[in-house]
């Protein structure tokens, strides 16, 4: 699953390489608006007649992409690094499938680490019961649940959660790297 995601990550990095150089920040309103200059992006890459990319850029998903990834000061992630620094590597690997597969596996590993930052906390698999274990006589019946105690524990948990401050993520914002300009990829 992570390797498939890594392949799509590379695809979109190649598809949108240099997109940050075509972002325009419009400050007419109280809230700045980010606009993507589609004609400049397509023109600089020589893809004005490319129907597929034109439809992708006109879609709602790309509009959401621009509004989410457009701000110059936000938390950066693997996609930003790939677009900014790895475009040359991706282009060089086009004719070399073993290098491409190696890079996909590296990206998949990074995606896995991003989702599981503390590997020592990961849950262990429950071992499969041995054959014939269901026939053993020494298995104790499941204990009865004390409903009063369950209610007490629920009330204690609710009381603790109401007094606790809301959880916040500690993502650090940084300046998003612009990467190479679109003109380099003609």
C-alpha positions as CSV (number, residue, x, y, z in Angstrom):
1,X,0.0,0.0,0.0
2,X,2.8,2.4,0.8
3,X,4.6,1.6,-2.4
4,X,1.5,2.4,-4.5
5,X,1.2,5.7,-2.6
6,X,4.9,6.4,-3.3
7,X,4.3,5.8,-7.0
8,X,1.4,8.3,-7.0
9,X,3.5,10.7,-5.0
10,X,6.2,10.6,-7.7
11,X,3.6,11.0,-10.4
12,X,2.0,14.1,-8.9
13,X,5.5,15.5,-8.2
14,X,6.3,15.2,-11.9
15,X,2.9,16.4,-13.0
16,X,3.0,19.5,-10.8
17,X,6.8,20.2,-10.8
18,X,7.3,24.0,-10.7
19,X,3.7,24.8,-9.7
20,X,4.9,27.1,-6.8
21,X,6.4,29.5,-9.3
22,X,2.9,30.1,-10.8
23,X,1.2,30.9,-7.5
24,X,0.0,34.4,-7.1
25,X,-0.9,35.9,-3.7
26,X,-3.8,38.4,-4.1
27,X,-4.1,40.8,-1.2
28,X,-7.3,42.7,-2.2
29,X,-9.4,41.1,0.5
30,X,-9.0,41.0,4.2
31,X,-7.8,37.4,3.8
32,X,-5.2,36.9,1.1
33,X,-6.3,34.7,-1.8
34,X,-4.0,32.3,-3.6
35,X,-4.5,32.1,-7.3
36,X,-2.8,29.6,-9.7
37,X,-1.8,31.1,-13.0
38,X,-2.7,28.1,-15.3
39,X,-1.8,29.7,-18.6
40,X,1.7,30.5,-17.4
41,X,2.2,27.0,-16.0
42,X,1.0,25.3,-19.2
43,X,2.8,27.8,-21.4
44,X,6.2,27.5,-19.7
45,X,6.0,23.7,-19.9
46,X,4.8,23.7,-23.5
47,X,1.6,21.9,-22.6
48,X,-1.1,24.4,-23.6
49,X,-2.6,21.8,-26.0
50,X,-2.5,19.0,-23.4
51,X,-6.2,18.2,-22.7
52,X,-5.5,15.9,-19.7
53,X,-3.4,18.4,-17.7
54,X,-5.8,21.3,-18.6
55,X,-8.7,19.3,-17.2
56,X,-6.7,18.4,-14.1
57,X,-5.9,22.0,-13.5
58,X,-9.5,23.1,-13.9
59,X,-10.8,20.5,-11.5
60,X,-12.1,21.0,-8.0
61,X,-9.4,18.7,-6.5
62,X,-6.6,20.9,-7.9
63,X,-8.4,24.1,-6.6
64,X,-8.3,22.4,-3.1
65,X,-4.7,21.4,-3.7
66,X,-3.8,25.1,-4.4
67,X,-5.7,26.4,-1.4
68,X,-4.1,23.8,0.9
69,X,-0.6,23.9,-0.5
70,X,-0.4,27.5,-1.7
71,X,0.5,29.4,1.5
72,X,4.2,30.1,1.5
73,X,4.4,29.6,5.3
74,X,3.0,26.3,6.5
75,X,4.1,22.8,7.7
76,X,6.1,21.1,4.9
77,X,5.8,17.4,4.1
78,X,7.3,14.7,1.9
79,X,5.5,16.0,-1.2
80,X,7.0,19.5,-0.8
81,X,10.5,18.1,-0.5
82,X,9.9,15.8,-3.5
83,X,8.7,18.7,-5.7
84,X,11.5,21.1,-4.5
85,X,14.5,18.8,-4.4
86,X,14.0,15.5,-6.0
87,X,12.6,16.5,-9.5
88,X,16.1,16.1,-11.1
89,X,16.5,12.6,-9.5
90,X,13.0,11.5,-10.8
91,X,13.9,12.7,-14.3
92,X,17.2,10.9,-14.2
93,X,15.6,7.7,-13.1
94,X,13.1,7.5,-16.0
95,X,15.3,5.2,-18.1
96,X,16.6,3.1,-15.2
97,X,13.8,0.9,-13.6
98,X,16.0,-0.5,-10.8
99,X,16.9,3.0,-9.5
100,X,13.2,4.0,-9.9
101,X,12.1,1.0,-7.8
102,X,14.7,1.8,-5.2
103,X,13.4,5.4,-4.9
104,X,9.8,4.2,-4.7
105,X,10.8,1.9,-1.8
106,X,12.7,4.7,-0.1
107,X,9.6,6.9,-0.4
108,X,7.4,4.1,0.9
109,X,9.6,3.7,3.9
110,X,9.4,7.4,4.6
111,X,5.6,7.3,4.3
112,X,5.5,4.4,6.7
113,X,7.8,6.3,9.2
114,X,5.5,9.3,8.9
115,X,2.5,7.3,9.9
116,X,4.3,5.3,12.6
117,X,6.8,7.7,14.2
118,X,7.2,5.4,17.3
119,X,7.8,1.9,16.1
120,X,8.3,0.5,19.6
121,X,4.7,1.4,20.5
122,X,3.3,-0.7,17.6
123,X,0.9,-3.4,18.6
124,X,2.1,-7.0,18.5
125,X,0.1,-9.5,16.5
126,X,-1.9,-11.9,18.6
127,X,-0.5,-15.4,18.1
128,X,-2.7,-17.9,16.5
129,X,-4.0,-20.5,18.9
130,X,-2.4,-23.9,18.8
131,X,-4.3,-26.8,17.1
132,X,-6.8,-28.4,19.5
133,X,-6.6,-25.6,22.0
134,X,-10.4,-25.2,22.0
135,X,-10.7,-28.8,23.4
136,X,-8.8,-28.0,26.6
137,X,-10.8,-28.2,29.8
138,X,-8.7,-25.8,31.9
139,X,-10.0,-22.7,30.1
140,X,-11.8,-20.5,32.6
141,X,-15.2,-19.0,31.6
142,X,-15.3,-15.3,30.7
143,X,-15.9,-13.2,33.9
144,X,-19.1,-11.4,34.5
145,X,-18.9,-7.6,34.0
146,X,-19.8,-5.4,37.0
147,X,-22.1,-2.8,35.4
148,X,-21.7,-0.4,38.4
149,X,-17.9,-0.4,38.1
150,X,-18.1,0.2,34.3
151,X,-20.3,3.2,34.9
152,X,-17.8,4.5,37.5
153,X,-14.9,4.2,35.1
154,X,-16.8,6.0,32.4
155,X,-17.7,8.9,34.7
156,X,-14.1,9.2,35.9
157,X,-12.9,9.3,32.3
158,X,-15.5,11.9,31.3
159,X,-14.5,14.1,34.3
160,X,-10.8,13.8,33.3
161,X,-11.4,14.6,29.7
162,X,-13.6,17.7,30.4
163,X,-10.9,19.2,32.6
164,X,-8.1,18.5,30.2
165,X,-7.0,21.1,27.6
166,X,-7.7,20.2,24.0
167,X,-5.1,18.2,22.2
168,X,-3.0,20.2,19.6
169,X,-0.5,19.0,17.1
170,X,3.0,20.2,17.4
171,X,3.6,20.8,13.7
172,X,6.2,23.4,13.1
173,X,5.5,25.8,10.3
174,X,8.3,26.7,7.9
175,X,8.9,28.5,4.6
176,X,7.8,26.1,1.8
177,X,10.7,25.5,-0.6
178,X,9.8,26.9,-4.1
179,X,11.9,24.4,-6.0
180,X,13.2,24.9,-9.5
181,X,11.1,27.2,-11.8
182,X,8.7,25.8,-14.3
183,X,10.9,26.9,-17.3
184,X,13.6,24.3,-16.4
185,X,11.2,21.4,-17.3
186,X,10.5,22.1,-20.9
